[in-house]
Structures are given as structure tokens and as C-alpha cells.
Amino acid sequence: KDLAKILTELRKAAPGADIIVTGSWDSFINALEFADPLFQLLNASMAATAVAKRVRFADSFPLFNPQGNLQHEIETLCSLLLLCTPQSDSHPSDLGYQVLGDLVWEASGYGH
């Protein structure tokens, strides 16, 4: 509901702007099997709202939380986030920001 309201206001303020909504990833490294489905539902809802508001959606979940192998998912999270560093932070690492930047670039369609 809030995302729809935000996108409506953004579109009013900038009718010709390219707007790209980025999805979320699951950083609950000790509860991935429980939390991953919840984040997938969140992203599905965000994607549906983005489509309804005629904006693009860039789904980061598959990149940050590859499914099918829990150990690989943890290794990916440790690579793309600061979770496994002394800061123990869920923000992206430099590599994570590069992955996000590439994802947004791809979603923009500018490279095509």
C-alpha cells in the first residue's frame, strides 16, 4: 500500500522519469529456510505494485539468495553483503553494490 502511494507521488512529481524499484534480499543468515519464502512473497508484491504503477522492477533476491543449496546461498550472502565481516552488517559489500548496479542497469533497458 505504501509503495503504491510512493510511486504515485513520484510519478506526479516526475511524469517522464524512469523509475526502477529494487527488490529485497534475505539477510537473516541463520534463518534463511524460514525467511526466504517471506522475502519472495514481499518481492512478488513489490513487483506487482511496480507493474501496476508502470515502473520497472529489479529483483535482487535471486542474485543475493540463490536457491537450491543453502551453503552456496550463505557464501553468496557473505560475498555480496557485509554480514560475515567484523561489522556484521546487512548492507552490500563493494561487490554487492556492483551486482545491484548491474541489475538496475539491466532493468533500465538502456544497454539494449
C-alpha atoms as an extended CHARMM CRD file, in Angstrom:
* protein
*
       112  EXT
         1         1  LYS       CA              0.0000000000        0.0000000000        0.0000000000  PROA      1               0.0000000000
         2         2  ASP       CA              2.7550000000        2.4570000000        0.9200000000  PROA      2               0.0000000000
         3         3  LEU       CA              4.8250000000        1.5270000000       -2.1340000000  PROA      3               0.0000000000
         4         4  ALA       CA              1.8520000000        2.2570000000       -4.4040000000  PROA      4               0.0000000000
         5         5  LYS       CA              1.3620000000        5.6280000000       -2.7200000000  PROA      5               0.0000000000
         6         6  ILE       CA              5.0720000000        6.4720000000       -3.0170000000  PROA      6               0.0000000000
         7         7  LEU       CA              5.1530000000        5.5160000000       -6.7030000000  PROA      7               0.0000000000
         8         8  THR       CA              2.0270000000        7.5580000000       -7.3900000000  PROA      8               0.0000000000
         9         9  GLU       CA              3.6190000000       10.6130000000       -5.7900000000  PROA      9               0.0000000000
        10        10  LEU       CA              6.9090000000       10.0700000000       -7.6290000000  PROA      10              0.0000000000
        11        11  ARG       CA              5.0860000000        9.7860000000      -10.9380000000  PROA      11              0.0000000000
        12        12  LYS       CA              3.1710000000       13.0030000000      -10.2010000000  PROA      12              0.0000000000
        13        13  ALA       CA              6.4040000000       14.8050000000       -9.3800000000  PROA      13              0.0000000000
        14        14  ALA       CA              8.2860000000       13.4090000000      -12.3840000000  PROA      14              0.0000000000
        15        15  PRO       CA              5.8520000000       12.1530000000      -15.0440000000  PROA      15              0.0000000000
        16        16  GLY       CA              8.5540000000       11.3070000000      -17.5680000000  PROA      16              0.0000000000
        17        17  ALA       CA             11.1040000000        9.7840000000      -15.2030000000  PROA      17              0.0000000000
        18        18  ASP       CA             12.3560000000        6.2370000000      -15.4790000000  PROA      18              0.0000000000
        19        19  ILE       CA             11.6210000000        4.6700000000      -12.1130000000  PROA      19              0.0000000000
        20        20  ILE       CA             13.1350000000        1.3650000000      -11.0910000000  PROA      20              0.0000000000
        21        21  VAL       CA             12.1170000000       -0.3240000000       -7.8480000000  PROA      21              0.0000000000
        22        22  THR       CA             14.6930000000       -2.7020000000       -6.4320000000  PROA      22              0.0000000000
        23        23  GLY       CA             13.5650000000       -5.7780000000       -4.5750000000  PROA      23              0.0000000000
        24        24  SER       CA             14.7960000000       -7.0050000000       -1.2400000000  PROA      24              0.0000000000
        25        25  TRP       CA             17.1170000000       -9.8070000000       -0.2150000000  PROA      25              0.0000000000
        26        26  ASP       CA             17.0460000000      -12.0290000000        2.8410000000  PROA      26              0.0000000000
        27        27  SER       CA             19.9510000000      -11.2820000000        5.1640000000  PROA      27              0.0000000000
        28        28  PHE       CA             18.6770000000      -13.4580000000        8.0260000000  PROA      28              0.0000000000
        29        29  ILE       CA             21.5970000000      -15.7990000000        7.5330000000  PROA      29              0.0000000000
        30        30  ASN       CA             20.6210000000      -18.0320000000       10.4620000000  PROA      30              0.0000000000
        31        31  ALA       CA             17.0050000000      -18.3820000000        9.3260000000  PROA      31              0.0000000000
        32        32  LEU       CA             17.1770000000      -18.4950000000        5.5180000000  PROA      32              0.0000000000
        33        33  GLU       CA             14.9880000000      -21.5570000000        5.1170000000  PROA      33              0.0000000000
        34        34  PHE       CA             12.2540000000      -19.8550000000        7.1430000000  PROA      34              0.0000000000
        35        35  ALA       CA             12.6330000000      -16.3020000000        5.8720000000  PROA      35              0.0000000000
        36        36  ASP       CA             13.3990000000      -16.8140000000        2.1520000000  PROA      36              0.0000000000
        37        37  PRO       CA              9.7640000000      -17.5900000000        1.2410000000  PROA      37              0.0000000000
        38        38  LEU       CA              8.6470000000      -14.4450000000        3.0700000000  PROA      38              0.0000000000
        39        39  PHE       CA             11.0730000000      -12.2980000000        1.0910000000  PROA      39              0.0000000000
        40        40  GLN       CA              9.9450000000      -13.9610000000       -2.1280000000  PROA      40              0.0000000000
        41        41  LEU       CA              6.3540000000      -13.0040000000       -1.2940000000  PROA      41              0.0000000000
        42        42  LEU       CA              7.4480000000       -9.4530000000       -0.4630000000  PROA      42              0.0000000000
        43        43  ASN       CA              9.2270000000       -9.1540000000       -3.8100000000  PROA      43              0.0000000000
        44        44  ALA       CA              6.2730000000      -10.6020000000       -5.6940000000  PROA      44              0.0000000000
        45        45  SER       CA              4.0390000000       -7.9830000000       -4.0840000000  PROA      45              0.0000000000
        46        46  MET       CA              6.5210000000       -5.2070000000       -4.8640000000  PROA      46              0.0000000000
        47        47  ALA       CA              6.8310000000       -6.3920000000       -8.4750000000  PROA      47              0.0000000000
        48        48  ALA       CA              3.0450000000       -6.4490000000       -8.9070000000  PROA      48              0.0000000000
        49        49  THR       CA              2.7940000000       -2.9250000000       -7.5000000000  PROA      49              0.0000000000
        50        50  ALA       CA              5.5920000000       -1.7460000000       -9.7900000000  PROA      50              0.0000000000
        51        51  VAL       CA              3.8060000000       -3.1690000000      -12.8330000000  PROA      51              0.0000000000
        52        52  ALA       CA              0.5020000000       -1.6150000000      -11.7520000000  PROA      52              0.0000000000
        53        53  LYS       CA              2.2120000000        1.7740000000      -11.4090000000  PROA      53              0.0000000000
        54        54  ARG       CA              4.0590000000        1.3920000000      -14.7420000000  PROA      54              0.0000000000
        55        55  VAL       CA              7.5670000000        1.3180000000      -13.3030000000  PROA      55              0.0000000000
        56        56  ARG       CA             10.3040000000       -1.2630000000      -13.6640000000  PROA      56              0.0000000000
        57        57  PHE       CA             11.2070000000       -3.8170000000      -11.0200000000  PROA      57              0.0000000000
        58        58  ALA       CA             14.7110000000       -5.1950000000      -10.4530000000  PROA      58              0.0000000000
        59        59  ASP       CA             14.5850000000       -8.3730000000       -8.3840000000  PROA      59              0.0000000000
        60        60  SER       CA             17.7760000000       -8.6940000000       -6.3430000000  PROA      60              0.0000000000
        61        61  PHE       CA             16.6150000000      -11.7680000000       -4.4190000000  PROA      61              0.0000000000
        62        62  PRO       CA             17.7780000000      -14.4100000000       -6.9300000000  PROA      62              0.0000000000
        63        63  LEU       CA             21.2240000000      -12.8060000000       -7.0830000000  PROA      63              0.0000000000
        64        64  PHE       CA             21.7160000000      -12.4250000000       -3.3350000000  PROA      64              0.0000000000
        65        65  ASN       CA             19.7780000000      -15.5290000000       -2.2800000000  PROA      65              0.0000000000
        66        66  PRO       CA             20.3250000000      -18.2020000000       -4.9340000000  PROA      66              0.0000000000
        67        67  GLN       CA             18.0640000000      -21.1080000000       -4.1100000000  PROA      67              0.0000000000
        68        68  GLY       CA             18.7240000000      -24.8280000000       -4.0910000000  PROA      68              0.0000000000
        69        69  ASN       CA             21.8930000000      -25.0490000000       -1.9850000000  PROA      69              0.0000000000
        70        70  LEU       CA             21.9090000000      -23.4700000000        1.4620000000  PROA      70              0.0000000000
        71        71  GLN       CA             25.7020000000      -23.3860000000        1.7320000000  PROA      71              0.0000000000
        72        72  HSD       CA             26.0090000000      -21.6460000000       -1.6430000000  PROA      72              0.0000000000
        73        73  GLU       CA             23.3530000000      -19.1250000000       -0.5690000000  PROA      73              0.0000000000
        74        74  ILE       CA             25.3110000000      -18.3580000000        2.6210000000  PROA      74              0.0000000000
        75        75  GLU       CA             28.5620000000      -17.9900000000        0.6740000000  PROA      75              0.0000000000
        76        76  THR       CA             26.8540000000      -15.6530000000       -1.7830000000  PROA      76              0.0000000000
        77        77  LEU       CA             25.4350000000      -13.5280000000        1.0350000000  PROA      77              0.0000000000
        78        78  CYS       CA             28.8600000000      -13.3540000000        2.6800000000  PROA      78              0.0000000000
        79        79  SER       CA             30.3210000000      -12.1960000000       -0.6180000000  PROA      79              0.0000000000
        80        80  LEU       CA             27.6590000000       -9.6270000000       -1.5070000000  PROA      80              0.0000000000
        81        81  LEU       CA             26.8820000000       -8.2810000000        1.9750000000  PROA      81              0.0000000000
        82        82  LEU       CA             28.9540000000       -7.2530000000        4.9750000000  PROA      82              0.0000000000
        83        83  LEU       CA             27.3270000000       -9.9620000000        7.1100000000  PROA      83              0.0000000000
        84        84  CYS       CA             30.4660000000      -12.0410000000        7.5200000000  PROA      84              0.0000000000
        85        85  THR       CA             32.7890000000       -9.1370000000        8.2550000000  PROA      85              0.0000000000
        86        86  PRO       CA             33.6190000000       -7.6350000000       11.6520000000  PROA      86              0.0000000000
        87        87  GLN       CA             30.8620000000       -5.0330000000       11.0020000000  PROA      87              0.0000000000
        88        88  SER       CA             28.3080000000       -7.8670000000       10.6410000000  PROA      88              0.0000000000
        89        89  ASP       CA             26.1380000000       -5.5530000000        8.5840000000  PROA      89              0.0000000000
        90        90  SER       CA             23.3850000000       -6.3880000000        6.0930000000  PROA      90              0.0000000000
        91        91  HSD       CA             24.4300000000       -3.6060000000        3.7120000000  PROA      91              0.0000000000
        92        92  PRO       CA             26.0750000000       -4.6010000000        0.4230000000  PROA      92              0.0000000000
        93        93  SER       CA             29.7930000000       -5.0030000000        0.0410000000  PROA      93              0.0000000000
        94        94  ASP       CA             31.5360000000       -3.2740000000       -2.8560000000  PROA      94              0.0000000000
        95        95  LEU       CA             30.8230000000       -6.3780000000       -4.9380000000  PROA      95              0.0000000000
        96        96  GLY       CA             27.2000000000       -6.3390000000       -3.7680000000  PROA      96              0.0000000000
        97        97  TYR       CA             26.8100000000       -2.7350000000       -4.8960000000  PROA      97              0.0000000000
        98        98  GLN       CA             28.3080000000       -3.6690000000       -8.2600000000  PROA      98              0.0000000000
        99        99  VAL       CA             25.8020000000       -6.5180000000       -8.5990000000  PROA      99              0.0000000000
       100       100  LEU       CA             22.9520000000       -4.1270000000       -7.7090000000  PROA      100             0.0000000000
       101       101  GLY       CA             24.2170000000       -1.5260000000      -10.1630000000  PROA      101             0.0000000000
       102       102  ASP       CA             24.3960000000       -4.1030000000      -12.9410000000  PROA      102             0.0000000000
       103       103  LEU       CA             20.8870000000       -5.3190000000      -12.0810000000  PROA      103             0.0000000000
       104       104  VAL       CA             19.4300000000       -1.8000000000      -12.2170000000  PROA      104             0.0000000000
       105       105  TRP       CA             21.2770000000       -1.1150000000      -15.4770000000  PROA      105             0.0000000000
       106       106  GLU       CA             19.8120000000       -4.2950000000      -16.9710000000  PROA      106             0.0000000000
       107       107  ALA       CA             16.3110000000       -3.4020000000      -15.7250000000  PROA      107             0.0000000000
       108       108  SER       CA             16.6280000000        0.0680000000      -17.2270000000  PROA      108             0.0000000000
       109       109  GLY       CA             16.9370000000       -1.2990000000      -20.7350000000  PROA      109             0.0000000000
       110       110  TYR       CA             19.4330000000        1.4140000000      -21.5940000000  PROA      110             0.0000000000
       111       111  GLY       CA             22.0550000000       -1.0620000000      -22.7720000000  PROA      111             0.0000000000
       112       112  HSD       CA             19.7930000000       -2.6010000000      -25.3970000000  PROA      112             0.0000000000
